[in-house]
């Protein structure tokens, strides 16, 4: 038989959801050296890359395991600033989620 403490914890069990999202990173270069960027979900670093391409974009795939809720996805240039980055074409590849607006992801509870 479960103790009262054990059964009360089961009542508040948090379930994480797995979501795979895609987004296209575009860069407007400043100068000849390759710029670098970081992709964050809220304040957690998910990716850091040097953008070596010209006149192209890079599709980032983020695999997120998180509680249902609303999350901010953003790109930041790494110092020294050698380019300006933008995100386009937000997509959900897998999982129960939706883009509420540019950069705002809502992960839903599948159960």
KESE-606122 format. One record per residue (C-alpha): residue number from 1; x, y, z. Coordinates in steps of 0.02 Angstrom, whole numbers. Last residue first. Layout:
BEGIN
PT   n     px     py     pz
PT NUM      X      Y      Z
...
END
This chain:
BEGIN
PT   n     px     py     pz
PT 111   -105    626  -1160
PT 110     -9    724  -1292
PT 109     19    879  -1183
PT 108     57   1026  -1296
PT 107    221   1115  -1331
PT 106    191   1295  -1382
PT 105    331   1378  -1480
PT 104    357   1566  -1494
PT 103    494   1619  -1615
PT 102    379   1687  -1748
PT 101    202   1663  -1685
PT 100    103   1527  -1596
PT  99    211   1391  -1675
PT  98    126   1228  -1634
PT  97    166   1071  -1537
PT  96    122    887  -1519
PT  95    270    793  -1587
PT  94    373    782  -1745
PT  93    433    896  -1887
PT  92    352   1057  -1827
PT  91    404   1199  -1942
PT  90    463   1381  -1930
PT  89    506   1448  -2103
PT  88    616   1597  -2059
PT  87    744   1642  -1926
PT  86    854   1795  -1945
PT  85   1040   1826  -1918
PT  84   1146   1984  -1938
PT  83   1329   1959  -1974
PT  82   1508   1980  -1917
PT  81   1475   2032  -1737
PT  80   1628   1989  -1635
PT  79   1544   1917  -1537
PT  78   1416   1779  -1569
PT  77   1253   1824  -1656
PT  76   1094   1772  -1567
PT  75    953   1660  -1629
PT  74    790   1638  -1534
PT  73    661   1508  -1484
PT  72    543   1562  -1345
PT  71    445   1425  -1257
PT  70    263   1403  -1207
PT  69    208   1253  -1107
PT  68    202   1063  -1099
PT  67    356    998  -1009
PT  66    512    977  -1111
PT  65    610    863  -1226
PT  64    666    967  -1374
PT  63    755    906  -1530
PT  62    804   1059  -1631
PT  61    838   1044  -1817
PT  60    922   1194  -1898
PT  59    900   1225  -2083
PT  58   1042   1331  -2152
PT  57   1015   1471  -2276
PT  56   1106   1516  -2436
PT  55   1179   1671  -2519
PT  54   1348   1640  -2439
PT  53   1388   1492  -2327
PT  52   1513   1479  -2184
PT  51   1395   1514  -2040
PT  50   1493   1460  -1886
PT  49   1382   1361  -1771
PT  48   1313   1354  -1594
PT  47   1160   1250  -1551
PT  46   1037   1213  -1411
PT  45   1086   1341  -1278
PT  44    953   1350  -1141
PT  43    886   1523  -1097
PT  42    714   1503  -1177
PT  41    758   1386  -1319
PT  40    922   1460  -1382
PT  39   1010   1456  -1550
PT  38   1187   1524  -1559
PT  37   1272   1612  -1703
PT  36   1440   1630  -1789
PT  35   1498   1746  -1930
PT  34   1622   1694  -2064
PT  33   1753   1826  -2106
PT  32   1732   1926  -2266
PT  31   1639   2079  -2207
PT  30   1468   2100  -2125
PT  29   1363   1953  -2179
PT  28   1172   1948  -2190
PT  27   1128   1777  -2122
PT  26    975   1666  -2138
PT  25    933   1524  -2018
PT  24    789   1410  -2072
PT  23    690   1324  -1935
PT  22    646   1144  -1900
PT  21    564   1073  -1744
PT  20    570    902  -1661
PT  19    460    883  -1508
PT  18    469    759  -1364
PT  17    349    788  -1220
PT  16    392    790  -1037
PT  15    273    724   -907
PT  14    267    800   -734
PT  13    196    690   -597
PT  12     91    790   -476
PT  11    -31    653   -421
PT  10    112    529   -407
PT   9    193    639   -276
PT   8     35    634   -167
PT   7     34    444   -178
PT   6    211    430   -110
PT   5    181    548     37
PT   4     18    463     87
PT   3    106    293     93
PT   2     64    173    -46
PT   1      0      0      0
END
